Amino acid sequence: MKPTRSPVAVRIEDLDDARLVEHARQCDPAAFWVIIKRHNQRLHRVARAVLNDDTEAEDVLQETYIHAFTHLAEFRAEARLSTWLTRIALNEALGRRRKRRPTVDVKALEGMVAPFSAHKPDPEEAAALAEIRSLLERAVGGLPEPFRIVFVMRDVEEMSIEETAVLLALRPRTVSTRLYRARRLLREALRDKLATVFTDTFLFAGDRCDRLAQSVLDRLAIRLVRKDTH
């Protein structure tokens, strides 16, 4: 008789989004944490593309997760979790933008250098990369809003034309046209000084990402306790 093999333990970090949602519906804090860490980057970039403001984009992330985690029953498995979360973040960001007074100027992006990276270059290389990212972020931030949002979703987050069109309620052809114009405007703004280095722009990682995840879980725990007391 062959010995029975013990089942291999699966780390929660290795679960797909659908399984993570199942765990989250059981109020598993680890599942909440992994979902936040997995989707922070995309949601932050999309919110920032709408608002052009780093602090407000971070606020949008918190509200997005609070809304999503308290409405998990509304999530349907046939949809992608990333798309569902992105739609919530977009609605939150667009709502905040509508509340702004027309006379309030959008904050400049100068000095926006991401402090966290998996790679730690030497001081000279770090300074060069920081200068490149800063220049690129200012150029992206200077795009007209319709082009900026499409550019971030398509070229930075690499969403498909179809997904971008659905999320923004646009025709696919309109998405393609706006992306083409955004790229052309960027080329003119950068004057061929930069290579295409988009993957490291507007980073949201490291301690900052962990801090937001913990803040969301802290707030969620309070709401869950209140819900249970009724």
MARLUM-329624 format. One record per residue (C-alpha): residue number from 1; residue in one letter; z, x negated, y negated. Coordinates in steps of 0.02 Angstrom, whole numbers, plus 32768, in hexadecimal, padded with zeros to 4 digits. Each point is the difference from the previous one (the first is absolute). Layout:
N
n NUM&res A&up Z&east X&north Y;
...
***
This chain:
230
n 1&res M&up 8000&east 8000&north 8000;
n 2&res K&up 7FCB&east 7FB8&north 7F59;
n 3&res P&up 8087&east 7FEC&north 7F7C;
n 4&res T&up 7FFA&east 8080&north 7F76;
n 5&res R&up 7FD1&east 7FB5&north 7F59;
n 6&res S&up 806C&east 8029&north 7F6C;
n 7&res P&up 7FA2&east 8057&north 7F75;
n 8&res V&up 7FCE&east 7F8A&north 7F74;
n 9&res A&up 805D&east 8028&north 7F61;
n 10&res V&up 7F8A&east 8029&north 7F71;
n 11&res R&up 8034&east 7FC7&north 7F54;
n 12&res I&up 7FFB&east 8089&north 7F7E;
n 13&res E&up 7F99&east 7F8D&north 7F91;
n 14&res D&up 7F76&east 8008&north 8083;
n 15&res L&up 7FF5&east 80BF&north 8006;
n 16&res D&up 7F6B&east 8056&north 7FB2;
n 17&res D&up 8018&east 8075&north 7F6E;
n 18&res A&up 8001&east 809D&north 806B;
n 19&res R&up 8090&east 7FBF&north 806A;
n 20&res L&up 805B&east 7FC5&north 7F65;
n 21&res V&up 7FF6&east 80AE&north 7FB7;
n 22&res E&up 804E&east 8045&north 80A0;
n 23&res H&up 8092&east 7F87&north 7FED;
n 24&res A&up 800F&east 8028&north 7F46;
n 25&res R&up 800B&east 80B9&north 8026;
n 26&res Q&up 8099&east 7FD4&north 8068;
n 27&res C&up 8048&east 7FAB&north 7F64;
n 28&res D&up 7FEE&east 7F51&north 8049;
n 29&res P&up 8021&east 7F89&north 7F6D;
n 30&res A&up 7F9B&east 7F76&north 8053;
n 31&res A&up 7F66&east 806F&north 8003;
n 32&res F&up 8012&east 8027&north 7F47;
n 33&res W&up 8010&east 7F47&north 7FDB;
n 34&res V&up 7F64&east 7FD0&north 8063;
n 35&res I&up 7F98&east 808B&north 7FB1;
n 36&res I&up 8033&east 7FC6&north 7F53;
n 37&res K&up 7FDC&east 7F4A&north 8023;
n 38&res R&up 7F59&east 8029&north 8053;
n 39&res H&up 7FBB&east 806A&north 7F71;
n 40&res N&up 8054&east 7FB8&north 7F64;
n 41&res Q&up 7F70&east 7F8F&north 7FD0;
n 42&res R&up 7F79&east 8085&north 8001;
n 43&res L&up 8068&east 8084&north 7FA7;
n 44&res H&up 8039&east 7F86&north 7F7A;
n 45&res R&up 7F4F&east 7FC8&north 7FDB;
n 46&res V&up 7FBE&east 80B2&north 7FF7;
n 47&res A&up 808E&east 803C&north 7F90;
n 48&res R&up 7FEB&east 7F69&north 7F91;
n 49&res A&up 7F46&east 801F&north 7FF2;
n 50&res V&up 8025&east 80AE&north 7FBC;
n 51&res L&up 8090&east 7FD3&north 7F8C;
n 52&res N&up 7FD7&east 7F4B&north 7FD4;
n 53&res D&up 80BA&east 7FE2&north 7FFA;
n 54&res D&up 8062&east 7F9E&north 8081;
n 55&res T&up 80AA&east 8052&north 7FE6;
n 56&res E&up 7FBB&east 80B0&north 8005;
n 57&res A&up 7F9E&east 7FD7&north 809D;
n 58&res E&up 80A1&east 7FCB&north 8055;
n 59&res D&up 8051&east 80A4&north 7FCC;
n 60&res V&up 7F6C&east 805C&north 804B;
n 61&res L&up 801C&east 7FA7&north 80A5;
n 62&res Q&up 80B4&east 8039&north 8009;
n 63&res E&up 7FD5&east 80B4&north 7FD9;
n 64&res T&up 7F70&east 7FFC&north 807B;
n 65&res Y&up 806F&east 7FCB&north 8090;
n 66&res I&up 808B&east 8079&north 7FD2;
n 67&res H&up 7F82&east 808E&north 7FFD;
n 68&res A&up 7FAB&east 7FC9&north 80A1;
n 69&res F&up 80A0&east 7FE5&north 8062;
n 70&res T&up 8048&east 80A7&north 7FCD;
n 71&res H&up 7F5D&east 805A&north 802A;
n 72&res L&up 7FD2&east 7FAE&north 80A4;
n 73&res A&up 7FEB&east 80AC&north 804F;
n 74&res E&up 7F66&east 8015&north 7F92;
n 75&res F&up 7FAB&east 7F65&north 8046;
n 76&res R&up 7F7C&east 8028&north 8081;
n 77&res A&up 7FDD&east 7F81&north 8088;
n 78&res E&up 7F44&east 8014&north 7FEF;
n 79&res A&up 800A&east 7FB2&north 7F53;
n 80&res R&up 8020&east 7F48&north 7FDF;
n 81&res L&up 80AE&east 7FDB&north 7FBE;
n 82&res S&up 7FB8&east 7F84&north 7F84;
n 83&res T&up 7F8C&east 8085&north 7FB8;
n 84&res W&up 808C&east 8080&north 7FF5;
n 85&res L&up 8073&east 7F86&north 7FA7;
n 86&res T&up 7F75&east 7FC7&north 7F8C;
n 87&res R&up 7FDD&east 80B3&north 7FCE;
n 88&res I&up 80B8&east 801C&north 7FD7;
n 89&res A&up 8005&east 7F5F&north 7F9A;
n 90&res L&up 7F61&east 802E&north 7FA4;
n 91&res N&up 8044&east 80AB&north 7FD3;
n 92&res E&up 80A3&east 7FB5&north 7FC3;
n 93&res A&up 7FA7&east 7F7B&north 7F9A;
n 94&res L&up 7F84&east 807B&north 7FB4;
n 95&res G&up 808E&east 8076&north 7FD5;
n 96&res R&up 805C&east 7F75&north 7FA4;
n 97&res R&up 7F63&east 7FCF&north 7FA4;
n 98&res R&up 7FE5&east 80B3&north 7FC5;
n 99&res K&up 80B0&east 8004&north 7FB9;
n 100&res R&up 7FE0&east 7F69&north 7F93;
n 101&res R&up 7FE8&east 8020&north 7F47;
n 102&res P&up 7F4B&east 7FDD&north 7FCD;
n 103&res T&up 803C&east 7F89&north 7F78;
n 104&res V&up 805E&east 7F8F&north 8078;
n 105&res D&up 7FA0&east 7F63&north 8028;
n 106&res V&up 7FF3&east 7FC4&north 80B3;
n 107&res K&up 8068&east 7F61&north 8018;
n 108&res A&up 7FA1&east 7F5E&north 800A;
n 109&res L&up 7FF6&east 7FA3&north 80A4;
n 110&res E&up 801F&east 7F54&north 7FB6;
n 111&res G&up 807A&east 7F97&north 8060;
n 112&res M&up 7FEE&east 8068&north 809D;
n 113&res V&up 800A&east 7F78&north 8082;
n 114&res A&up 8037&east 802F&north 80AF;
n 115&res P&up 8098&east 7F95&north 802D;
n 116&res F&up 7FF8&east 8015&north 80BC;
n 117&res S&up 7F85&east 7FBB&north 807C;
n 118&res A&up 8003&east 7FCF&north 80B6;
n 119&res H&up 7FB3&east 7F59&north 7FCE;
n 120&res K&up 8065&east 7F8A&north 7F93;
n 121&res P&up 7F89&east 7F87&north 7FAC;
n 122&res D&up 8030&east 7F65&north 7FA0;
n 123&res P&up 802C&east 8018&north 7F47;
n 124&res E&up 7F51&east 7FD7&north 7FBF;
n 125&res E&up 7FAC&east 8072&north 807C;
n 126&res A&up 807F&east 808A&north 7FDE;
n 127&res A&up 7FDF&east 7FF4&north 7F46;
n 128&res A&up 7F44&east 8008&north 801B;
n 129&res L&up 800E&east 8096&north 8073;
n 130&res A&up 8075&east 8058&north 7F88;
n 131&res E&up 7F85&east 7FE5&north 7F71;
n 132&res I&up 7F70&east 8043&north 8069;
n 133&res R&up 8062&east 809A&north 8037;
n 134&res S&up 803A&east 8020&north 7F4F;
n 135&res L&up 7F4E&east 7FF7&north 7FBC;
n 136&res L&up 7FC0&east 8070&north 808B;
n 137&res E&up 808A&east 8080&north 7FEC;
n 138&res R&up 7FDF&east 800A&north 7F45;
n 139&res A&up 7F48&east 8018&north 8022;
n 140&res V&up 8022&east 808B&north 807D;
n 141&res G&up 807F&east 804F&north 7F8C;
n 142&res G&up 7F7F&east 8000&north 7F75;
n 143&res L&up 7F84&east 8069&north 8062;
n 144&res P&up 7FEA&east 80B6&north 7FCB;
n 145&res E&up 8075&east 8068&north 806B;
n 146&res P&up 7F7E&east 8059&north 806E;
n 147&res F&up 7FB3&east 7F58&north 802E;
n 148&res R&up 80A8&east 7FA8&north 8014;
n 149&res I&up 8041&east 807F&north 807E;
n 150&res V&up 7F62&east 7FFB&north 8069;
n 151&res F&up 7FF9&east 7F43&north 7FF9;
n 152&res V&up 80B3&east 7FEB&north 803D;
n 153&res M&up 7FEA&east 807F&north 808B;
n 154&res R&up 7F5A&east 7FBB&north 803D;
n 155&res D&up 8001&east 7F44&north 7FDF;
n 156&res V&up 80B9&east 7FD8&north 7FFF;
n 157&res E&up 8042&east 8079&north 8084;
n 158&res E&up 7F59&east 8009&north 805A;
n 159&res M&up 8004&east 80BC&north 8018;
n 160&res S&up 7F5E&east 804E&north 803B;
n 161&res I&up 7F8D&east 805D&north 7F88;
n 162&res E&up 8028&east 80A1&north 805C;
n 163&res E&up 80BD&east 7FEC&north 7FF5;
n 164&res T&up 7FF7&east 7FCF&north 7F49;
n 165&res A&up 7F92&east 8095&north 7FDB;
n 166&res V&up 8075&east 8079&north 8057;
n 167&res L&up 809C&east 7FBB&north 7FAA;
n 168&res L&up 7FB1&east 8005&north 7F54;
n 169&res A&up 7FA0&east 80A3&north 801B;
n 170&res L&up 7F5B&east 7FA9&north 7FDA;
n 171&res R&up 7F56&east 7FFB&north 8052;
n 172&res P&up 7FE1&east 7F62&north 8065;
n 173&res R&up 7F6E&east 7FD7&north 7F8F;
n 174&res T&up 8073&east 8008&north 7F69;
n 175&res V&up 8079&east 7F88&north 8054;
n 176&res S&up 7F71&east 7F85&north 8021;
n 177&res T&up 7FC2&east 800E&north 7F4D;
n 178&res R&up 80AC&east 7FE2&north 7FB5;
n 179&res L&up 801F&east 7F6C&north 8073;
n 180&res Y&up 7F59&east 7FB3&north 7FCD;
n 181&res R&up 802A&east 8013&north 7F47;
n 182&res A&up 80B1&east 7FBE&north 8019;
n 183&res R&up 7FBE&east 7F63&north 8055;
n 184&res R&up 7F81&east 7FE5&north 7F77;
n 185&res L&up 8084&east 8013&north 7F78;
n 186&res L&up 8071&east 7F86&north 805B;
n 187&res R&up 7F77&east 7F7F&north 800F;
n 188&res E&up 7FE1&east 800E&north 7F46;
n 189&res A&up 80B9&east 7FF3&north 7FD8;
n 190&res L&up 801F&east 7F6B&north 806F;
n 191&res R&up 7F60&east 7FA8&north 7FCC;
n 192&res D&up 7FE9&east 7FB4&north 80AC;
n 193&res K&up 80A2&east 7F9C&north 7FEF;
n 194&res L&up 804C&east 8043&north 809D;
n 195&res A&up 7FD3&east 8013&north 80B5;
n 196&res T&up 8026&east 80A6&north 8056;
n 197&res V&up 80BB&east 7FEF&north 801B;
n 198&res F&up 803F&east 80B2&north 800C;
n 199&res T&up 8071&east 8000&north 8098;
n 200&res D&up 8091&east 7FAD&north 7FA5;
n 201&res T&up 7FFD&east 806B&north 7F63;
n 202&res F&up 808F&east 8076&north 7FD3;
n 203&res L&up 806A&east 7FC6&north 8093;
n 204&res F&up 8092&east 806C&north 8030;
n 205&res A&up 805F&east 7FA0&north 8085;
n 206&res G&up 8097&east 7F98&north 8029;
n 207&res D&up 80A9&east 8029&north 7FB3;
n 208&res R&up 7FB2&east 807D&north 7F88;
n 209&res C&up 7FB4&east 8063&north 8090;
n 210&res D&up 80A4&east 7FFA&north 8061;
n 211&res R&up 8061&east 803A&north 7F66;
n 212&res L&up 7F92&east 8099&north 7FEA;
n 213&res A&up 800A&east 802A&north 80B8;
n 214&res Q&up 80BE&east 7FF9&north 7FFB;
n 215&res S&up 8004&east 806A&north 7F62;
n 216&res V&up 7F94&east 8086&north 8052;
n 217&res L&up 806E&east 8004&north 809B;
n 218&res D&up 809E&east 800A&north 7F96;
n 219&res R&up 7FBC&east 8094&north 7F9F;
n 220&res L&up 7FC0&east 8053&north 809D;
n 221&res A&up 80A8&east 7FF1&north 8055;
n 222&res I&up 8053&east 805A&north 7F6F;
n 223&res R&up 7F84&east 808E&north 800A;
n 224&res L&up 8012&east 800F&north 80BC;
n 225&res V&up 80BD&east 800B&north 7FF1;
n 226&res R&up 7FF0&east 8089&north 7F7D;
n 227&res K&up 7F86&east 805F&north 806E;
n 228&res D&up 8075&east 7FF6&north 8096;
n 229&res T&up 8094&east 8044&north 7F9D;
n 230&res H&up 7FAD&east 80A8&north 7FDE;
***
